[in-house]
Amino acid sequence: MKLTTLICCSILIFFGIGACVYALSGFDLLFFLCFQNTIAYRAILSLSGVSALWLLFWLIVFRPQNTLN
């Protein structure tokens, strides 16, 4: 469970960096890393959606913010 959450966090951080590069320079890093393959690009974007949903589930069920007091 913890390993899955760490993997999802790292995927979302990578996608965030790619989005930041695209927003600041106009160069789509993720599309470039997919070798301009639209199907692979959409598959990677769907992976980020699944990662975000997993982290949302994890935050709701395990409530790690309760231990921050």
Stockholm file with secondary structure:
# STOCKHOLM 1.0

chainA/1-69         MKLTTLICCSILIFFGIGACVYALSGFDLLFFLCFQNTIAYRAILSLSGVSALWLLFWLIVFRPQNTLN
#=GR chainA/1-69 SS CHHHHHHHHHHHHHHHHHHHHHHHHSCCHHHHHTTTCHHHHHHHHHHHHHHHHHHHHHHHHHCGGGGGC
#=GC SS_cons        CHHHHHHHHHHHHHHHHHHHHHHHHSCCHHHHHTTTCHHHHHHHHHHHHHHHHHHHHHHHHHCGGGGGC
//
